[in-house]
Amino acid sequence: ITDERFKEATNFIAGWVDKGLIDKVSFEQSQDNFLANGKGLETYGAFYWWESETVVSNPGNYITMNPLVGPHGDQTVCVSNNPEVGIGEVVVFSSCPNVEVLLAYFDRYYDPEISAQINYGPIGIVYEEARDEKGMLVQKPIPDGMTSDELRLQNAPFGIIYLSDYAWNNVVNMEPRAKLRLERLRKHAKPFVGKTVLPCGNLPFTMEELNTLSTYETNLNDYVRTNLIKWLMKGGVSDADWNKFQKEMTEKVYLNEIRTVYQNAYDRF
């Protein structure tokens, strides 16, 4: 957000808004509105989501695209710094009378068969009672008139889980849409990741660092989001507004303090 390329990209995309390629309503609607507006009359020319059938009624009319080519001819995609393996899921207080019993209980969550049901839904509703020839859990057909997301949200309790490569190869069959995701990532994303780009795991912070982030980070995110939407809606960002933005990020929303916290955490990683 301090790089001139952020300004350049903002003005580039603002041009799409001016041309009507991006509807201004998209900056104001909630996720529920977005999903509801995709059903029925075909109005979306392009959208970003995991599964097209979740968004539109006619997914067969849409294709998965490679990353768009940038204004300088570059065609790249970034990687997520939020892997689904994290710390801090469970806290045991010193007053717990039977720690070993509690930990044995939580250990059950990590059983692949239990994890699958926590994350996707129970056997008999989401998974077949009978296993396949390899002894693995098999998903039941999606009920008519329901999407995979709807079935999952209605039946999966969610929580602490662990589904490793071993689980996917020996215990539970990956749902069809997850296989499709991997296929799309291999074809449309992975080839465009820079060779030197690597994801970083979830960073642990000290209590002082957490206090700094909780004090400043929300304000920073809100400040950036508010200005970005304003610029995109009004044709771009001027040099004067950009300079004011850079000054206020330091003096008003404490970007340097936030950056220092993250840099120290990265250095310890």
C-alpha positions as CSV (number, residue, x, y, z in Angstrom):
1,I,0.0,0.0,0.0
2,T,3.0,2.3,0.1
3,D,4.2,1.1,-3.4
4,E,3.5,3.3,-6.4
5,R,2.2,0.1,-8.1
6,F,-0.7,0.0,-5.7
7,K,-1.7,3.5,-7.0
8,E,-1.2,2.4,-10.5
9,A,-3.3,-0.7,-10.1
10,T,-6.0,1.3,-8.4
11,N,-6.2,3.7,-11.3
12,F,-6.1,0.8,-13.8
13,I,-9.0,-1.0,-12.2
14,A,-10.9,2.3,-11.7
15,G,-11.0,2.4,-15.5
16,W,-12.9,-0.8,-15.5
17,V,-15.5,0.7,-13.1
18,D,-15.9,3.7,-15.3
19,K,-16.5,1.5,-18.3
20,G,-19.1,-0.5,-16.5
21,L,-17.1,-3.7,-16.4
22,I,-17.3,-3.7,-12.6
23,D,-20.7,-2.7,-11.2
24,K,-20.5,-0.1,-8.4
25,V,-23.0,-2.1,-6.5
26,S,-20.4,-4.7,-5.9
27,F,-18.6,-2.4,-3.5
28,E,-21.6,-2.1,-1.3
29,Q,-23.4,-5.4,-1.2
30,S,-22.9,-8.2,1.4
31,Q,-21.9,-11.7,0.6
32,D,-25.5,-12.8,0.9
33,N,-26.6,-10.2,-1.6
34,F,-23.8,-11.2,-4.0
35,L,-24.9,-14.9,-3.9
36,A,-28.6,-14.0,-4.2
37,N,-28.1,-11.7,-7.2
38,G,-26.2,-14.4,-9.1
39,K,-29.3,-16.7,-9.2
40,G,-32.0,-16.4,-11.8
41,L,-31.4,-13.8,-14.5
42,E,-27.8,-14.1,-15.8
43,T,-26.2,-10.8,-14.8
44,Y,-22.6,-11.8,-13.8
45,G,-20.1,-11.7,-16.6
46,A,-17.2,-12.7,-14.3
47,F,-16.8,-13.4,-10.6
48,Y,-14.4,-14.8,-8.1
49,W,-15.5,-17.8,-6.0
50,W,-14.6,-21.4,-5.2
51,E,-17.5,-23.1,-7.0
52,S,-19.5,-21.5,-9.8
53,E,-22.7,-23.4,-8.8
54,T,-22.7,-21.6,-5.5
55,V,-22.9,-18.3,-7.2
56,V,-25.0,-18.8,-10.4
57,S,-27.8,-20.9,-11.5
58,N,-26.2,-21.8,-14.8
59,P,-22.5,-22.8,-14.0
60,G,-22.1,-24.4,-17.4
61,N,-22.1,-21.0,-19.0
62,Y,-18.9,-20.0,-17.1
63,I,-15.3,-21.1,-17.5
64,T,-12.2,-20.8,-15.2
65,M,-9.7,-18.2,-16.3
66,N,-6.0,-17.8,-15.9
67,P,-4.8,-14.7,-14.0
68,L,-5.4,-11.5,-16.0
69,V,-2.5,-10.0,-17.8
70,G,-1.4,-6.8,-16.1
71,P,-0.8,-3.4,-17.7
72,H,2.9,-4.3,-18.1
73,G,2.3,-7.7,-19.6
74,D,2.9,-9.6,-16.3
75,Q,0.7,-12.5,-15.5
76,T,1.2,-13.7,-11.9
77,V,-0.8,-14.9,-8.9
78,C,0.1,-14.6,-5.2
79,V,-0.1,-17.3,-2.6
80,S,-2.0,-17.4,0.7
81,N,-0.1,-16.8,4.0
82,N,-3.0,-18.4,5.9
83,P,-2.4,-22.2,5.8
84,E,-5.1,-24.3,7.5
85,V,-2.7,-25.5,10.2
86,G,-2.6,-23.2,13.2
87,I,-2.0,-22.8,16.9
88,G,-4.2,-21.6,19.7
89,E,-7.2,-23.8,19.0
90,V,-7.4,-25.1,22.6
91,V,-6.5,-23.4,25.9
92,V,-6.4,-25.6,29.1
93,F,-6.6,-23.7,32.4
94,S,-4.5,-24.7,35.4
95,S,-7.7,-25.2,37.4
96,C,-8.7,-28.1,35.1
97,P,-9.0,-31.2,37.5
98,N,-8.3,-33.9,34.9
99,V,-6.1,-32.6,32.2
100,E,-5.4,-36.1,30.7
101,V,-9.1,-36.8,30.3
102,L,-9.7,-33.4,28.6
103,L,-6.8,-34.0,26.2
104,A,-7.9,-37.5,25.4
105,Y,-11.3,-36.0,24.5
106,F,-9.7,-33.4,22.2
107,D,-7.5,-36.1,20.7
108,R,-10.6,-37.7,19.3
109,Y,-11.1,-34.6,17.1
110,Y,-8.0,-35.5,15.2
111,D,-9.2,-39.0,14.3
112,P,-9.6,-38.7,10.5
113,E,-13.0,-40.2,10.5
114,I,-14.2,-37.8,13.2
115,S,-12.5,-34.8,11.6
116,A,-14.2,-35.6,8.3
117,Q,-17.6,-35.5,10.0
118,I,-16.8,-32.4,12.0
119,N,-15.8,-30.6,8.8
120,Y,-18.4,-31.9,6.3
121,G,-21.2,-33.6,8.2
122,P,-22.1,-36.9,9.7
123,I,-22.2,-40.5,8.4
124,G,-25.7,-41.3,7.2
125,I,-26.4,-37.7,6.1
126,V,-23.4,-36.5,4.3
127,Y,-21.4,-39.8,4.1
128,E,-22.6,-43.2,3.1
129,E,-23.0,-45.8,5.9
130,A,-21.0,-48.3,3.7
131,R,-17.3,-47.7,2.9
132,D,-15.9,-48.2,-0.6
133,E,-13.7,-51.1,-1.6
134,K,-10.7,-49.4,0.1
135,G,-12.6,-48.9,3.3
136,M,-12.8,-45.2,2.8
137,L,-15.7,-42.8,3.6
138,V,-17.8,-41.9,0.5
139,Q,-20.0,-38.8,0.2
140,K,-23.7,-39.4,-0.5
141,P,-25.2,-37.7,-3.6
142,I,-26.1,-34.0,-3.0
143,P,-29.9,-33.8,-2.5
144,D,-31.9,-32.2,-5.3
145,G,-32.2,-28.5,-5.1
146,M,-29.3,-28.1,-2.7
147,T,-25.6,-27.1,-3.2
148,S,-22.6,-28.7,-1.5
149,D,-22.2,-25.6,0.6
150,E,-25.8,-25.7,1.8
151,L,-25.6,-29.3,2.7
152,R,-22.4,-28.7,4.6
153,L,-23.5,-25.6,6.5
154,Q,-26.7,-27.4,7.6
155,N,-25.0,-30.5,8.9
156,A,-21.3,-29.9,9.8
157,P,-20.6,-28.6,13.4
158,F,-17.1,-27.4,12.4
159,G,-14.2,-27.2,14.9
160,I,-10.8,-28.6,15.5
161,I,-9.8,-31.1,12.8
162,Y,-6.8,-32.6,11.0
163,L,-7.1,-34.1,7.6
164,S,-3.7,-35.0,6.3
165,D,-2.5,-36.6,3.0
166,Y,-2.8,-39.9,4.8
167,A,-6.5,-39.3,5.6
168,W,-7.3,-38.3,2.0
169,N,-5.5,-41.4,0.7
170,N,-6.7,-43.9,3.2
171,V,-9.7,-42.8,5.3
172,V,-12.0,-40.4,3.4
173,N,-12.6,-39.6,-0.2
174,M,-12.2,-36.0,-1.1
175,E,-15.5,-34.4,-2.1
176,P,-15.9,-33.9,-5.9
177,R,-15.7,-30.1,-5.7
178,A,-12.5,-30.3,-3.7
179,K,-10.9,-32.5,-6.4
180,L,-12.1,-29.9,-9.0
181,R,-10.5,-27.1,-6.9
182,L,-7.2,-28.9,-7.0
183,E,-7.5,-29.5,-10.7
184,R,-8.2,-25.8,-11.3
185,L,-5.4,-24.7,-9.0
186,R,-2.9,-26.9,-10.8
187,K,-4.0,-25.7,-14.2
188,H,-4.9,-22.0,-13.6
189,A,-2.9,-20.8,-10.6
190,K,0.2,-22.8,-9.8
191,P,1.9,-22.1,-13.2
192,F,1.7,-18.4,-12.6
193,V,3.2,-18.3,-9.1
194,G,6.7,-16.8,-9.1
195,K,9.5,-19.2,-8.5
196,T,10.7,-17.2,-5.5
197,V,7.3,-16.9,-3.9
198,L,6.7,-19.1,-0.9
199,P,3.8,-19.1,1.7
200,C,4.5,-18.2,5.3
201,G,2.8,-20.0,8.1
202,N,0.6,-18.4,10.8
203,L,2.9,-16.2,12.9
204,P,3.0,-16.3,16.7
205,F,3.1,-13.0,18.4
206,T,4.0,-11.8,21.9
207,M,1.3,-10.3,24.1
208,E,2.7,-6.8,23.5
209,E,2.6,-7.4,19.8
210,L,-1.0,-8.7,19.9
211,N,-2.0,-5.6,21.9
212,T,-0.4,-3.4,19.2
213,L,-2.2,-5.2,16.4
214,S,-5.5,-5.1,18.2
215,T,-5.1,-1.4,18.8
216,Y,-4.1,-0.3,15.3
217,E,-4.7,-3.0,12.7
218,T,-8.5,-2.7,12.4
219,N,-8.2,1.1,11.9
220,L,-5.6,0.5,9.2
221,N,-7.6,-2.0,7.3
222,D,-10.7,0.2,7.5
223,Y,-8.8,3.2,6.4
224,V,-7.3,1.5,3.3
225,R,-10.6,-0.2,2.4
226,T,-12.5,3.1,2.6
227,N,-10.1,5.0,0.5
228,L,-9.7,2.3,-2.1
229,I,-13.5,2.0,-2.6
230,K,-13.7,5.8,-2.9
231,W,-11.0,5.9,-5.5
232,L,-12.4,3.1,-7.5
233,M,-15.9,4.6,-7.5
234,K,-14.6,8.1,-8.5
235,G,-12.3,7.3,-11.3
236,G,-9.0,6.8,-9.5
237,V,-6.6,8.5,-7.1
238,S,-5.0,11.8,-7.8
239,D,-1.4,12.6,-6.8
240,A,-2.6,14.9,-4.0
241,D,-4.9,12.3,-2.5
242,W,-2.2,9.6,-2.8
243,N,0.3,11.8,-1.0
244,K,-2.2,12.6,1.7
245,F,-3.0,8.8,2.0
246,Q,0.7,8.0,2.5
247,K,1.1,10.7,5.2
248,E,-2.0,9.7,7.1
249,M,-1.0,6.0,7.1
250,T,2.1,7.0,9.2
251,E,0.6,9.7,11.3
252,K,-3.0,8.6,11.7
253,V,-3.3,4.8,11.5
254,Y,0.3,3.8,12.6
255,L,1.4,1.7,9.7
256,N,5.0,1.7,10.9
257,E,4.1,0.3,14.3
258,I,2.1,-2.5,12.6
259,R,4.9,-3.2,10.1
260,T,7.4,-3.5,12.9
261,V,5.3,-6.1,14.7
262,Y,5.1,-8.2,11.5
263,Q,8.7,-7.8,10.6
264,N,9.8,-9.0,14.1
265,A,7.5,-12.0,13.8
266,Y,8.8,-12.8,10.3
267,D,12.4,-12.6,11.6
268,R,11.6,-15.1,14.4
269,F,9.8,-17.5,11.9
